[in-house]
Amino acid sequence: MTADEGQYLASCRRRCGMDIITDILPFWLENGLDKVHGGIYTCLDREGGLMDSTKSVWFQGRFGYVASLASLQLGPDDYLEAARSAIDFLEAHCFDTDGHMYFAVTADGRPVQKRRYVFSECFAAIAMAEYGLAAGEPAYADKAVSLFKRILWMLSEPGFLPPKFEFEARGHSITMMLINVANVLRQVSDDPVLDAQIDKSIHELHTWFMKPEFETILEMVGPDGEFIDTLAGRTINPGHCMETGWFILDIAKSRGWAPDLVKMGTTIIDWAWKWGWDEPYGGMINFRDCRNFPPQDYSQDMKFWWPQCETILAALHAFEATGDAKYLDMHRKAFDYAFQAFPDVQYGEWYGYLHRDGTPAQTAKGNLFKGPFHIPRMMLKAIRLYDEILDD
């Protein structure tokens, strides 16, 4: 690494360190925390005003995780108290009697919506694990592992989760998510189920979802990885691919930079960059079709907040893993675009949804899908990576 490269990474580290403490976390602590019922609201307008008191169950877990991670890295007790509030609300109100969690509940915890996915459970598990680590309460580690095993049971039990399609198919999202969930839980548990699932998911990604003929990971494949030549079957989600790439590199790092995993992770990142980076305007676009047909999703060429965050992290992981300057250049382009286009300098936090040209499509800071997760996770994890790279 050259002196100029080191100076650039140090400047990125300063920006993340400043924004997480003075902008991102304060916005949610001041505007999102429910001091009456506990937990966190995410449906906030541009200035932080509450638009809808419906609570995202995903974000009770996501915020519980982020606030716990912030407590570990930054220290203040109010982060840990906020994490505990979200987790307490989650445990008290967000599980149905069958053990499957809701997707949305009212302010005081009454059910609003339940979906066929187990993402609520995944976010709850990482929140419990990270909180257990931050608070020094091992009982939460046990809860996290128990919930992880419940997730695996729900996914494998015939008929428990309604199928998404009338035909059998496999999804990229849950396959890659289980890698990260298990990896977070490995911090607090050596239960063999965790490494077993990581290995299983990596094998499935490599065998079924990676398609060298299209140089991409597909979002949906047949039961044995068959290519499904439909609009849905041809969908590429570059943000998910970037996320998958850094999840795999995180595992590679924990295994002494296992060469096969480094190659797999960087290959996925290279492919995602090729499909996702919008050279004329900058930023990562939402969706592509692997045959270059027009994608079905109406937001296909928009710039959402979270793929930018995942690209920043993926490029940084790849640079740490390989030392290849092309990944530092990738990181620079993604970082500079995101930190120029998304922050709201007047009211704080980031816009979530931009048109292709970078102008805001709408100004809300949160809803049931956008809230305090991808941005603070990116900043906190990037800070750690910058420090490790600069200290190397």
Residue, then its C-alpha position, 0 to 999 in steps of 0.5 A: m500500500t502506498a502512502d497516498e493509498g494509506q492517506y485516502l483510507a485514513s480519510c475514509r475512516r475519519r468520515c465514517g467515524m465522524d458520521i456514525i457518532t454525530d449523524i447516523l446513530p443520533f438520528w435514530l436514537e433521537n427520533g426512532l426509539d419508542k420510550v413508551h412501549g420499547g423498541i424502535y420506529t423506522c417509518l420516519d420522514r425527512e426530518g425524523g417525524l413519525m409517519d407510521s407507528t407500525k413497527s418493522v420486526w426486521f428492525q427490532g433485530r437489526f437495530g438490536y444488532v447495530a446498537s450492540l455492535a456500536s456499544l462494542q466499538l464506540g462504548p457509550d452505554d446508551y447504545l447498549e440500552a437502546a439495543r436491549s430495548a429493541i430485543d426486549f420488545l422483540e422477545a415480548h411481542c414479535f413471536d407468534t405461537d408457532g414460533h414463527m416471527y411476525f414481519a410487522v406489529t403495532a406500536d404496542g406489539r399487536p400483530v399486523q403482518k406475517r410473511r413466509y420468510v425467516f428473515s425476522e428470525c435471522f435478524a433477531a438471532i444476530a441481535m441476541a448474539e451481538y448483545g450477549l457479547a456486548a453486555g457480557e450476558p451468555a444467556y443471549a448466546d444460548k437464545a441466539v443458537s436456539l433460534f438459529k436451529r429453529i430457523l433451520w428447522m422451519l426451512s427444512e420442515p415440509g409445509f411449515l413455510p408456504p412456498k413462494f412459487e407453485f414450482e420448486a425453486r431455491g433463493h439466493s437471499i436466505t442461502m447467503m444470509l445464513i452465512n452471515v448469521a452463523n458467522v455472527l453467532r460464532q463469536v459467542s458459540d462453538d456449536p458445530v451447527l454454525d460452521a456446518q451451515i456456513d459450509k453448506s451455504i457456500h457449497e450451494l452458492h458455488t454449485w447452484f447459484m454461481k453461473p460462469e456462463f453469465e458471470t453472475i449469481l442469480e437470485m433464483v434457481g431450480p432445486d439442483g441449480e437449474f437455470i430458470d429462463t424467465l424474468a424472475g429466473r434471470t434476475i441479478n441483484p448486484g447489491h446482494c451479490m456484493e453482500t455475498g462476496w464480503f460474507i465469503l471473504d469474512i469467512a475466508k479471513s477467519r480461516g487463514w485467508a483460505p485461497d478457494l474462498v478468497k477466489m470465490g468471494t472476489t470472483i463474485i465481487d468482480w461479477a457484481w461490479k461488472w453488472g451493477w456499476d453505472e458508469p455514466y452516472g455512478g452508483m450501483i443499480n438495483f437489478r439486471d437481467c442476465r440475458n440483458f432483457p429489460p428487468q421486470d422490477y420497476s425500480q431496476d435502474m434506481k440507486f437504493w442506499w443499501p447496495q452502495c453500502e454493501t459495495i463499499l464493504a465488499a471492495l474493502h474486504a477484497f482489497e484487504a484479502t488481495g492487496d489488488a489496487k483495482y479493489l481500492d479503486m472500486h472502493r473509492k468510486a463506491f465510497d465517493y459516490a455514496f457519500q456525495a449522493f445520499p447524505d441529507v446535509q440539512y436534516g441528517e441521515w441518508y436518503g434511501y431512494l434515488h433516481r438513476d441520475g442521483t436525484p432523490a425519488q422521495t425524502a423519507k429516512g425510513n420505512l419497514f425496509k429502510g432503517p438503522f442497519h445497512i448504513p451504520r453496519m457499513m460504517l462500523k465494519a468499515i472502521r474496523l477494516y480501515d484500522e486493520i489495513l492501516d495497522d498492517 
